[in-house]
């Protein structure tokens, strides 16, 4: 069991050195943010690599932990540009799920402020889902996640059900700062999944993504971690 409560605030602690991506090794550190007085402190798992003997940051995942209710809510993940396309985001998500489940945090959810469609899609591949899948048929704020049939095209392709939501998304910082492409037909693309952004439309009831299939999540997590092990 990892003792979260005894971590010193704003100081990173080495968690693992057992992983790599491509030519890069990873050192994973856990860091507790400064307590805001709530019972849900925020934690980070930060990935670093050694380059010429120096510790170089690669990215991080951050999440809330509720000690009393043994719950954790995913907030976000960031990978620095020079380390993209190494599956580091998947490694960090797997490390978070593995850490939580091994320490009794048995309800995993998602921060409702999440605005990144492909990140939501990635979480769905670990077993996170909305409580009622019929919402994908009923709601008009559904986004179809796609990719090009050309393996060299790494664009994050989106197809919107409603033009209003497409317009709103195009004017967000998420769209402006990431590799998103809006498409309007299924020519030369592969459809991956459907997602609904939490609170995308303030006039629509919000939805909650939670981990619904723990056995699947555990199996996928171990598969991803094993791929990155030395």
Phi, psi and omega in degrees: 000136179268128184273091182293322188295331183270004176292135177285134183299138174064027177228127183276145181236132181297130181249319182200148174233024191264010189235160176207161173222118182060235181270001185256134169274161179235139167244119181262128179240147173253136180226135176259129179284169180295130186295132179263008178095352179274177176264014180235071179293155181262138179236158176234143160250117184250135179258132177231160171228164178259121176234117184054038177084354182258146179278116186245126180291142178244326181170181182201159169238143177227151191201158175264149172234130174254106186298316185294314185267000178054048179238157176222136178241124178293134178254308181183172177217144180221133175240129181296147189307319185289350180243019178289161176066025174247009181064028179291325178299317178296320178299316182292319177297317178297320179296321178295310180299315180298315180298315182294310185293328179284350182240020171082007175274091194260011170232115182246130181227195187226134175300131184292350180273004182298132185232008185256108184302316183289333175291320175296319177299318180297319179295326177296329179290350176258003178105007175280137184205158173286153186295334183230106184293343178295344178298332179294336177270331188269327188270151181263001180260027178284139177240132176267124180271129184225166171218159181286150173289344176277112185297343179275348179269108184261017179299145176267098189269135181232140174235120185265144177283326184237125180303331180297318180288328174297314180300315181298319182292322181298336181262015177263159176292331178302313180293319186288334187252001180233176189271055181267144177227130178269130179237160183230008174208170185260024180287127176058030178231162176245124178278128185260312185187173174247144175224161173232122179289129175301132178056030177297322180242117183295343179270358180251142178302134180293159177240160179240127170268129176225160176287118186252338183235092186290322179297317178296317180298317179297317181294316180293320179301313180294325177297314181294314180299321180294328178294333183261359183281149179287000000 
